[in-house]
């Protein structure tokens, strides 16, 4: 029945849109032309990534891997065509489009440039504008500047409007993401459109440096069909660098807490055969031994009293290493891209405490490894013109080990806790958290995502996508006896999502829209062996728990350019999220316990927004944007917020909270002066309330209408940077930057008392980057948390204080 309703919804929606879009086809087909061509360098090699735009108009394109470009629906008249690309001189040409011309062929030859970096800015803004004006509430995070600094990818996201990165400590610690009041696994992370869960914890946004990332697309509340997943609250899609211009780049950073961050990235393409190789690798490590203090850091004395202390974290070291290699072909007759890939990663992560900071651990740690084999195939115009297909699949083996065998209690100085008799105090269960364990968790994961796009006409296209995710999980705890290990069960989960969308682009790109539907399926299989007595004989049997769920969702997104500076945006979705493997089966390394009864999360999401600008006056550029949103959610999945005193709470399951509603807004202002000064200020505020009034007995919940705990609901971010030219040496660049962040105080439990409320937070970071004239070497210094303020995060876990970092970046470009 649900499928029938979805089909009817889509049928009626598509018919309605097609009726109106038919008018648009007729309106646009009159006196409109296509400007296309090819862009080459001085050696007749194609140049990908060139921005081609018609001045003072919304018409633009980006050259593909073979240097070709195409701008459609260009009206008749005289225009100035502008071309820009990093490493090449800017180029302009006057173009005349006559009524009789259907296609205007224009090829260009660009000269290399060694002095201008403006292309970086133009390219980023052009890609950013293209994505952000499709109707979705989406923010495109650029990484070019951050790649030169000692900044993690999560730091970059944390400075973006409407995003709050929730981290349990320093580098490598557990991370959650909050988008407009939706958090946890409601927000899905993708690497090039493929779920990051394929790769495991050792290959994550904790470990992938900005230097390996082209851009990050952050979708809030409403998710486009091509990201075929149950991302109910939002999606963060990390687009890795794909350039095949022969190049090699590397960076090394060192700083406070013995923190090392390094990466290398290389690409090579044989022009004759199209054979292409891409290699990237990273290494990160940190002792994370920063000081913590305040009301959440206390030792429990022998007499039971609290002793508030200032101490260093002592069991929080982190190390990760990983790499990816792609071998294949690009821009050949049978494929635009074909790659076989291998991704490997390994990490070591000490665990300082449980959910809260109250009880420090010593000797508890986790390790993980992942091995991923992947296949990517992309081809335009398959068989017929306008039919494009893409496939991305992977098989991965992930191994995780959680070790906890130390039986003594410790205080925040890393010393044994002593009782009234002066003897060390044993833990109640034999280890730092629960019973002693050396738990090995093995996961076999299969993931694929396939999509086909068909361009019905210049302004209309349809998309059909399918994703599939399967995970088989087995555990072996080597602290248990051989007999006990014979009775350890297995956990399997399968999920598939089918998506269908219709997209339009009408009235010379004034109106853009997308209507989509999604079908979700999930099945779980839990097996636990049991020993039963039958006629005096012990027999091993397998007790199975199996269940499956399916449901549908749908939505739409539209944008309309009222006049040149003003674009209105609207999007809505009936969104669905199935519980994840960790929420159902638990995750020992993250202090999460099992909950087989957890239900899918449902939400009606609505976004209304605008983009006003860019306003340009000589060298000044200004823009402002804003979005209001509603998230009306049922069975919201959150980590259990325990009402007890938090000293006793070290593990939590995920649970369904009931009905919640989040209403809020976010806004952003940008200003720039030439290529020298850039400033951004953004603000986000929401009210996320528990919205279930009555319990099963008809009694009013005590928490009805209360703000949901552990969610920073009011944040402000600002950044400003200024670039000086020709400092010390002609052709050099010196960029100075400052970041300010504000987080209002919030409660960490339902019990709204001062003991469980974080204070207001004020964060200041400064940095400087010097780029040498040849653009090959750049040196940066960064001072984080300048005033050494207390900065809190997930469940009032304190983050690092003042820290200093130095980073070297070296690039060799266009070698042959």
C-alpha positions, 0 to 999 in steps of 0.5 A: 500500500505504501509503495502504491501511495508513493507511486501515486504521489510521484505520478501526480507530482511529475504530471504537475511539474511537466505541465508547467515545465512544458511551458518552460520548454517552449519559452526557452526554445525560442532564440536560445543557443548552446555555446560549447568547445574545448580548452587546451594548453600551449602543448595542446593538452586538454585542461580540466576544471576551467571556469567558463562564465558569461559576465553578469549572467547565471550562465557558466560551465566547468571544463571536463577531463577532456577539456570540453565545456558546454553552456546551454540556453544562452539567449541571443545578443552580445556577451563577454565570455570569461575563462579562469583556472588555477595555474593559467592566465585569465582569458576573455572573449566577446561573443555574438549569438545570432538568432539563426545559430543553434550552436556556437563553437568556441575553442580556447588556448590558455597560457600558463601563469605562475603569479596569480592564485585568483583562479582558486577563488573563482573556481571554488565560488563557481562550484559553490554557487552551482550547488547552492542554488538548486533549492536544497539547504546546502553549504559547500565547504571549500578546503583550498586555504585550510589545506595549507594550515594545521586544521582538521577536516572536523575543525573546518566543518565546525566553523560552518553555519548550522553545523556542530561537531561533537567530539569526545576529546582531542584528535581521534576521539569519537565524533558526532555531527549536529545539523540544525538540531539533528544529530548522531546517525541521523547525519550521514557521512559520505566519501564521494557519495559512498557511505563512510561506514564502508571504511570503518573508524580508521578512515574517517573525517578524524583522519582524512586531511583537508589537503586530500579533499576537493570540497565538502557538501553539507545537505541539511534536512532534505537530501537529494536522490543521488545520495541514496541513503537514509540520511534523515537529518542531513548528509556530509558528502566529502568529495576527494580530489580527482584531478588527473593533472600530473602532480605531487604534493605533501605536507607535514605538521607538528605541534602541541601535545606531540601532534603530528599530521602528514599527508602525500597526494600524487596523480599521473596520467599517460596521455597516449593511453589514458592510463591513470594512477592516483595515490594518497596517504596520511599519518596522524598521531597525538598524545592528547595530553592536554590539561583539563579542569573545572567542575567536571574534573574531580578526584574522589577521595577516600572519604567520598568527597570531591577534590576538584583538580587541574590535570593532564589527560594520560590515557588518550593517545591516538595514531592513524595511518592510511592510504588509497591507490586508484589504478585505471583509465580516464577519458577513453572511448569506453569510459570517462572514469574507470578505477580499481582501488584499494584503501587501507587504514589502521589506528590505535586509540586510547580511551580516557573515560566513558560517556562523561569525564567523571571517572578516568580510565587507564589501560583501556584502548582500541585498535582497528584496521580496514581493507577496502577493494573498490570499483568505479565506473562513470560514462556519459552518453551510454548507447544514446545521447543524454544517458549517463551511468555511474557505479561505485562498489566496494568490498571491505574487511574491518577488524576492531579490538577493544582491550580492557584488562586493568582492574584498579581505579585511578584518579585524574593524576594517573595514580592509583585511587586509595581507600581509607586503609591506604590500599589501592581500590579495585574496580567493581567489575574487574576492568575500567569499564565492565568485565575484563575484555579483549574483544575482537570484532570482525566485520565484512561489508559489501556496499554498492551505489549505482545511478542512471541519469537520462536527459529528456531534453535540455531542461529536464532529466530523470535519475534512478538510483540504487544503493545496497549495504550489507554487514556481517559482524562476529565477535570473539572475546579472548578473555573468555574461556574457550568454551565460552567463545564457542557460544558467541553469536553473530550479527548481520544487517542488510539495507537497500534504498531505491531512489527516483527523481525528476529535475528541471531547469527552466526560464534561463535557469531562473527556476530549478527544481527536483521531485523525488521518492525513496524506498527503504528496506532493512533486515537484521539477523541475530544469532546466539548459541545456547546449550540446552539439556534434552534427555540428559544430553547437552546440545548446542542450538542457535537462537535466532532473532530476525526482523525486517522493515520497509517504508517510503519517503519523498520530497522536493526542492526548488529555487527561483531567481527573482532577480539577479541578486535574489534567489529563493529556496524551498525544500521539504522531505518526509525523511526516514532513517533506519537504525544503524548497526552500532545502534542496534548491536552496540559498539564496545569501543565507543561505550555503546550497548545493544538495543535490538528493539530500537525503531526507525526514526521518521521526520517531516523536514522543511527548509525556507531560505534565500541567497541575496548577492553577490553585490559587487561595487568595484573591488567590494563584494557582499552577500547575505543568506539565511534559512529557516527550518522545521524538523518534526520528528517521531521516534528520534534516535539518541544516545540515552541521557541517564537521569542519574548522577553521571559518575555511575554512567559509563555506558549507554544504549541508543534509544527512541526518544519519542516525538521531538520538534526542532525549529530554528534559523541560520544566517550568513554574511560574506564580504570580500575586497578584491583578492585581499580581504575576506570575512564571514560571519554566521549564526545558528539558533534552534529550539529542539524540544521533547514533544511527547506529552503523555506516557502510555498511562496518560500521564504528562511527561515531566520533560514535555516541552523541555529543551533536549539535553546535550545539544548546543542550540546557539552558536556564532562563528566568524572568520577573517583573513587578509592576504599581503602580496610581495612580502620579503620576495616579489610574487610571494603571499602572506595570509593572516587569519582569525577565527572566533567561535561562540557556543551558548551554555547548554545542559547535558542531562534532563536534570536542569541544575548548574552542575550539569550545564556547560558554561558559555564558550568563547574560542579564538584561533589565529594563523599565518601562511606564507607562500613562496613565489614559485607556489611550490612551498608554503609555511603556516603557523597556527595558534588555537584557543589563544586565550586558553579557555575551557571548551566543552563538547559531547556530554561536557567533555573538555577539548584542548586548551591553547595549542601551537602548530607549524605546517610545511606544504610542498607541491610539484605540479604539471610534471611529465 
